[in-house]
Amino acid sequence: MTKVDLSPRPVEAMSPRQLERRGSLIAAALALVNEIGVERLQMKQVCERSGVALGTAYRYFSSKDHLLAAAIAEWHRLLLADLVAELRGPRAGLGATDRVVRFVRGGMRAYQRQPELARLRVAVAASTDPFASESLQGMARADSTALQAVMADEVPAAASDLVRHIVGHAWQGELTAWVTGRTTLGDARRRLEDVVRLVLTPYETACPAPYEVPSNLR
C-alpha cells in the first residue's frame, strides 16, 4: 500500500497565491496570540480569522506548533532587519561591542512591547514538531546573520561563530528567564548586555569596518 505524504508544502515550492494564504495564516496567528495568548489559541480560530479553510491550513503547516514557530520566526526576522538598519549611517562610528549592545537592547525592548510574542517564542522552543524545529533553526540562522552584519569584520573569522553562538543563546536564555518569571526584564537585559561586552570587548578596534544589511534581512 502506497503511503501518502502528508508533509506541508515547502515554501520555495509555493505559488504566489499559496504564499499569500500562508502569509494570511501567519498574520492571523500573530494577531490572535497578542489578543488571547498562546495557550488559548486554536487552529480553527486562526482559520476563521484568515479566511483559510482548516483542511487547507494543514497543507501549509503540519500543526499549531509549526504555524506558531513560523509566525514568530517571520516576526523576528522583520525585527532583526529593523535593528540592523537602525545601526547603519549615523552610528557607523560605534565599535562592534556598542553596536551589538544596542542591537540586543533594541530586541529586548521590542519583546517588552509585545510580551505575548516573547511568551510565544519561549513556548515554541519546546516543541517536538520537526517542521517547527526547522522554523526555529531558520530563526537562529537569521540571528547569526544579523549579528555578523552588526559585528562587521571586527571579530576574527575563527572566533565569529562562537561569539554569535554565545550571544544568541544568551538572548534566548534571558528571554526565557523573564517570560517564566525567574528574573525581571531589567535584570535580564543587563545580563545580556554584560555577556555581549564580555565576549566582544577583546576584539574592539579603533576603526570599525563598514557593514551592509544582509540581502535576506532587507
N, C-alpha and C positions, 0 to 999 in steps of 0.2 A: 504494500500500500504506500503510495507516494505521500510524503509528509509535506504539508502546506507551510510555506514560510510566512509567519505572521509578524516578522520584524517590521518596524516602521520604515517608511521610505527614507533613504539618505537625503540630506538637504541638497547636496550637489546634484541629485537626480530629479529634483522637483521643478515643475514648470512655474512660470510667473504666477499663475492662478493658485497653484498649490502653496507657493511661498507666501502669498497673500493670506490664505487660510491659516497657515502656520503662524504668521505674524498676528493674526486676529486672536488666535488661541493664547498666545503668549501675552498679548496686551490685556486680554480679559483676565488671565490668571494673576498678573501683577496687580491689576485694579482690585480684584477680589481679595487678594492677600492683604492689601492695605485696608480694605473695608472690614473684613471679618476675621482675618488671621489665617495662619497656615492650617491649624488643626481642623477648623470647621469647613475648609474649602473642599468641594467635591467636583469631580469631572463634569457631572451633569450641570452644575451651576456655571462652570466655565463655558460649556457648550451653549447654554441658553444665552449667556452674555455675548458670546462671539457670533452666534448665528450659525455655528458649525454643528452638524449632526453628531451625536455621540459615537456612532459607529465609524464615521469619517474621522473623528478626532484620533481614534486609535491607529489610523494609518500613518499619523504623524508622530504620535507619542505612545510608547509602549505601556505607560502607566501614569498615574498622577505624579509620582516621583520624577519620572522622566520629563514631564511637562514643566514641573516646578524647577527642576535643575536647569533646563534650557532657558526658562524665563529669567532666573536670577543670573545666569551666565550672560544673557543678552543685556540685561540692565547693567551689570557690572562692566561689560565691555564698553558700553557707551560712557559710563562713569570714567573709566580709565582714559578714554580718548579725550574727555574734557580736562582731566587732571594733567595729562601730558601737554595738551595745548596751552593750558594756563602757565606752564613753566617755560614757555618759549618767549622770545622777544625781550621785553624789559628785564626779565630775570635771568637772562643768559649768562650774566656775570657771576652768578652764585656757583659755589663749589658743589660737587656731587653730594656731599653729606647734607647740605642745606636744601638742595633740590629734592632729595628723597624724603627728608623730614617733612617738607611742605607737601609732597605727594601723598604720603601716608596720612598726614594730618587732614588734608582735604578729603581723603577717602573715608576716614573715620567720621568726619563731620557729615558727609553725605549719608552714611548709615544712621547717624544720630537723628537726622531729619526724617528718615524713613525707617524707624526701628522694626517695623514688621518685615521689611526686606532683610534686615540683619538677622532676624529670627528665621526667616526663610533660608538664608544662606547656611546658617548653622544646622537647621533641620535636615536639609537635603544632603549635607555632608555625611550623614549616617546611612544614606540609602544603599541598599544592596542591588538595586536595579542596574544591570550592566550599561544600559543606554544613559541612565542618569549619571553613572560614573564617567562615561565618555564626555558628557557635557561639563562635568566638574573638572575633568582633565584639561578640557579646552579652556576653561576659565583660569586654571593655573598657568597654562601656557601664555594666555593673554597678560596675566600679571607679570610673568617673567619678561615678556616682550616690552611691556610698558616700563618696567624697572630698568631694563637695559637702555631704553631710549632716554630715560631721565639721568642715568649714570653716565651716559655717553661712553667715551673711551678712557675715562679716568681710572677705572678698575681694570687691572691686567686680565687678559682673557683667561689665564689659568685659575684666577680666583672668582671671576664674574659669576659662574654658575652657582658656586657655593654661596656667595653673597646674596644672590637673588633668591635662592632656596631658603636661606635663613630669614630674610625679610618677609617673604611670602608666608612662611609658616608662622612667624611671629604675628603677622597681621591676622591670620585665621584664628590663632590661639587666643589673642586678646579680644577679638570679636566674640568668640565662644565664651570666654570668661565673663564678659559683660552681659551677653544675652542670657546666660544661665544664672546670673545674679551672684557670681563669685567675686566680682570686683565692680568698682564704679567705672563709668565711662572715662572720667578724668584720669584715674589711675591706669586704666588700660591704654589710653593714648600716650601717657607719659612713658610707660614701659616700652611701648612700641617705638617711640622716638628715641629712647635710650639705646635700644637694640640697633637701630639704624646708625646712630653715632658711634657705637662700639665697633661695628663691623666696617664702617666706611671711612672713618676719620684717618686711619693709617694710609689710605690711598689718596688723600687730598693733594691737589696740585695747585700751583699758583695761577695757571691759565686754563680754565675748563674748556674742553673741546665742545664745539657746537654739535647739536643733535637735531634730528628730524623726527616728527611723529611717524611711526611705522605705518605702512600703507593699510594694513589690516585693522588699524585703530582709527583711521580717518573717517 
